[in-house]
Amino acid sequence: MSTLNAQMYIRRDTAADWTSTNPTLAAGEIGYETDTLKYKIGDGTTAWTSLEYWLEDAEHARVLVSEIKTNNTTAKDLAITCGANKTIELGTVVYRDELQDLTIETKNNPSSNITDDITEGTVSWSDSADLNDYAFMNIQINHDWKIGTTVYPHIHWFQNQNNSVNWLVQYRWQVNEAAKTTAWTDLAMDSLAFTYSSGALNQISHTAAGLTPPVGAGLSDILQCRLIRDTNNDSGEFSGTDAYTGDADAMNFDIHVQINTLGSRQEFIK
């Protein structure tokens, strides 16, 4: 019995040449793009430019790109590529994630201006609170953050009347491997997500402008934040004094960020 030694080659070319030639692959024939590392499989009737690409995930399960859908949108709205450091990158569509933090510590003077409400699970600021009464929290910037993009703080609170609270965020962005940032920057949370009508509304206060990261900001940086009720507009960041009467009860503080990868391949950089 004789043995035949043979070497099989997959049909291959650059993406541009495949598109320019636009051949019709035979059923089961593979066409490989040497510059993009992507491939298509022919069906005997469909020309190259009308064929879908095939992907292979970590479990080696092959799926058509057309089968990848998100929020009932088409496959063209979701693009996944492999970055220079073999990090899985998302496409040009804006994807968002949320960094959450509960109020962890409070500083008050006098103590009646800001209190923990154990029953409601909130922190309450009285209408006598000023810049000396704040809750603070430290948030680590996550590894899927799109470096350099604006981040957006949000305050979740119970609104009981048709007035808004002068919620003020003071922040310091501590960049890794850089000198300590000592100054606090004021940011007025002067926009409401929902329209109040009656009762106790789960409201979100935010800022349309967002928070611009400093030069050199990156993964695992620490964003230090103070949450303040600036009743008398001592910061000068609001249009006037706080018209909300009585206590203002905050439930949670979070930051919305734009993401462009599924984590990071390296520990401290993308």
C-alpha positions in Angstrom: 0.0 0.0 0.0 1.5 3.3 -1.1 1.4 6.5 0.9 0.7 9.8 -0.8 2.2 12.9 0.9 0.3 16.0 -0.1 0.1 19.6 1.2 -3.2 21.5 1.0 -3.4 25.2 0.4 -6.4 27.4 1.2 -7.3 29.9 -1.5 -6.0 33.2 -0.2 -5.6 36.9 -1.2 -5.8 40.4 0.3 -9.2 41.8 1.3 -8.9 44.4 -1.5 -8.1 41.8 -4.1 -10.9 39.6 -3.0 -13.3 42.5 -3.3 -11.9 43.6 -6.7 -12.1 40.1 -8.2 -15.3 39.2 -6.5 -15.3 35.5 -7.3 -17.9 32.9 -6.5 -16.5 30.2 -4.3 -17.5 26.6 -4.7 -19.7 25.1 -2.1 -17.5 24.5 1.0 -14.5 26.3 -0.5 -12.6 28.6 1.9 -11.4 32.0 0.9 -8.9 33.6 3.3 -7.9 37.3 3.6 -4.2 37.4 4.3 -4.2 40.9 5.7 -7.3 40.8 8.0 -7.0 37.1 9.0 -10.7 36.7 8.2 -12.3 34.1 5.9 -15.5 33.2 4.1 -16.9 29.8 3.0 -18.6 29.6 -0.4 -22.0 28.1 -1.2 -21.5 27.7 -5.0 -23.8 30.6 -5.9 -23.0 33.7 -3.9 -20.3 36.1 -5.0 -17.5 37.0 -2.5 -18.8 40.5 -1.6 -22.2 39.1 -0.7 -20.8 36.3 1.5 -20.7 36.7 5.3 -17.4 36.3 7.2 -17.0 33.5 9.7 -15.6 33.8 13.2 -14.1 31.4 15.7 -14.5 32.1 19.4 -12.4 30.8 22.3 -14.5 27.6 22.4 -13.9 27.0 18.7 -17.6 27.3 17.9 -18.0 28.8 14.5 -20.9 31.3 14.0 -21.9 33.6 11.2 -21.5 37.3 11.8 -25.1 37.8 10.7 -26.1 35.7 13.7 -24.5 38.2 16.2 -27.2 40.6 17.2 -27.6 43.0 20.1 -30.8 44.9 21.1 -32.4 43.5 18.0 -30.0 45.5 15.7 -28.3 44.1 12.7 -24.9 42.5 12.7 -23.4 45.7 11.1 -24.0 47.5 14.4 -21.6 45.2 16.2 -18.0 44.9 15.2 -15.4 42.9 17.1 -11.7 43.1 16.2 -8.4 42.0 17.7 -6.2 44.9 18.8 -2.4 45.1 18.6 -2.0 43.5 22.0 -4.5 40.8 21.2 -7.2 42.6 23.2 -10.8 42.1 22.0 -12.0 45.5 20.8 -15.5 46.7 20.1 -16.5 48.6 17.0 -17.2 52.3 16.4 -20.7 52.2 17.9 -20.7 53.8 21.3 -21.0 51.2 24.1 -21.4 52.2 27.7 -20.8 50.7 31.1 -21.3 51.8 34.7 -18.9 52.2 37.6 -21.0 52.0 40.8 -20.2 53.0 44.3 -22.3 53.4 47.4 -21.7 56.2 49.8 -18.9 54.9 52.1 -17.9 57.7 54.5 -19.3 61.1 55.5 -17.9 64.3 57.0 -20.3 66.7 58.6 -20.4 69.9 60.7 -22.6 70.0 62.6 -23.6 66.3 62.6 -27.3 67.1 62.0 -26.6 68.4 58.5 -25.9 64.9 57.0 -27.0 61.6 58.4 -27.3 58.0 57.5 -30.9 56.7 57.2 -30.6 53.0 58.0 -34.3 52.4 57.3 -34.3 53.8 53.8 -30.7 52.9 53.0 -29.9 56.5 52.1 -27.7 59.4 53.2 -29.8 62.5 54.0 -28.6 66.1 53.6 -30.6 68.8 55.5 -31.4 72.1 53.8 -28.8 73.7 56.1 -26.0 71.6 54.5 -23.0 73.4 52.9 -19.6 72.6 51.4 -18.4 71.2 54.7 -21.0 68.4 54.7 -20.2 65.7 52.2 -20.1 62.0 51.5 -17.0 60.7 49.8 -16.1 57.7 47.7 -13.1 56.4 45.7 -13.8 54.7 42.4 -11.3 52.7 40.3 -11.4 53.3 36.5 -12.2 49.9 34.9 -10.1 48.1 32.3 -12.7 48.3 29.5 -12.8 52.1 29.6 -12.1 53.9 26.3 -9.1 55.9 27.4 -9.5 59.7 27.1 -13.3 59.7 26.8 -15.6 61.8 29.0 -17.1 60.1 32.0 -20.5 61.1 33.4 -21.4 61.1 37.2 -25.0 60.3 38.3 -26.7 60.7 41.6 -29.8 58.6 42.4 -32.1 60.2 44.9 -35.7 60.4 46.1 -37.4 63.6 44.8 -40.5 64.5 46.9 -41.3 68.0 45.5 -41.1 70.0 42.3 -37.8 71.6 43.1 -34.2 70.4 42.4 -31.4 69.9 44.8 -28.0 71.7 44.3 -26.1 68.5 44.1 -22.4 69.2 43.7 -19.6 66.8 43.0 -16.0 67.7 43.9 -13.4 65.3 42.3 -9.7 64.6 42.1 -8.5 62.2 39.4 -5.4 60.3 40.6 -3.4 59.2 37.6 -1.2 56.2 38.2 2.5 56.8 38.1 1.9 60.6 38.3 2.1 63.1 41.1 -0.8 63.3 43.5 -3.6 65.6 42.5 -4.3 67.9 45.5 -6.9 70.3 44.3 -10.6 69.4 44.1 -12.6 70.4 41.0 -16.3 71.4 41.3 -18.9 69.9 39.0 -22.6 70.9 39.2 -25.1 68.1 38.8 -27.6 70.5 37.4 -29.7 68.3 35.0 -32.6 66.0 35.9 -33.2 62.8 34.0 -36.9 62.7 34.7 -39.8 65.1 35.1 -41.4 65.2 38.6 -45.2 65.0 38.9 -46.1 63.7 42.4 -45.1 61.4 45.3 -41.6 60.1 45.7 -39.8 59.9 42.4 -36.6 57.9 41.8 -34.7 60.7 40.3 -31.2 61.0 38.7 -29.2 64.2 38.7 -26.4 64.4 36.2 -24.3 66.9 34.2 -24.6 67.1 30.4 -21.0 68.2 30.1 -19.5 65.3 32.0 -16.1 65.0 33.5 -13.1 65.3 31.2 -10.2 63.1 32.3 -6.7 64.6 32.7 -3.8 64.1 30.4 -2.3 60.7 31.0 -5.4 59.1 32.5 -5.6 55.4 32.1 -6.7 52.0 33.5 -6.9 51.5 37.3 -6.7 55.2 38.0 -8.6 56.3 41.1 -11.3 58.9 40.9 -12.0 60.5 44.3 -15.4 62.1 44.6 -17.2 64.2 47.3 -21.0 64.5 47.1 -22.3 67.7 48.5 -25.6 69.6 48.8 -24.6 73.1 48.1 -27.7 74.7 49.6 -26.5 78.4 49.4 -24.6 78.0 46.2 -21.3 78.7 47.9 -19.5 77.1 45.0 -21.1 79.5 42.5 -21.7 76.6 40.1 -25.5 76.9 40.2 -27.9 79.5 39.0 -29.1 80.2 42.5 -29.7 78.8 46.0 -31.2 75.4 46.6 -35.1 75.7 46.5 -35.6 72.2 47.8 -37.0 72.3 51.3 -36.3 69.7 53.9 -34.0 66.7 53.6 -32.6 65.4 50.3 -32.0 61.6 50.4 -29.4 60.1 48.1 -29.4 56.4 47.3 -26.4 55.8 45.1 -23.5 57.5 43.2 -22.3 56.0 39.9 -20.3 57.0 36.8 -21.2 56.1 33.2 -18.2 55.4 31.0 -17.6 54.6 27.4 -16.0 51.2 26.7 -14.2 49.8 23.7 -12.7 46.5 24.9 -13.6 43.4 26.8 -11.2 44.2 29.7 -7.5 44.4 29.0 -4.8 41.9 28.1 -2.2 43.5 30.3 -2.5 44.3 34.0 -2.2 48.1 33.9 -2.5 49.0 30.2 -4.7 47.9 27.3 
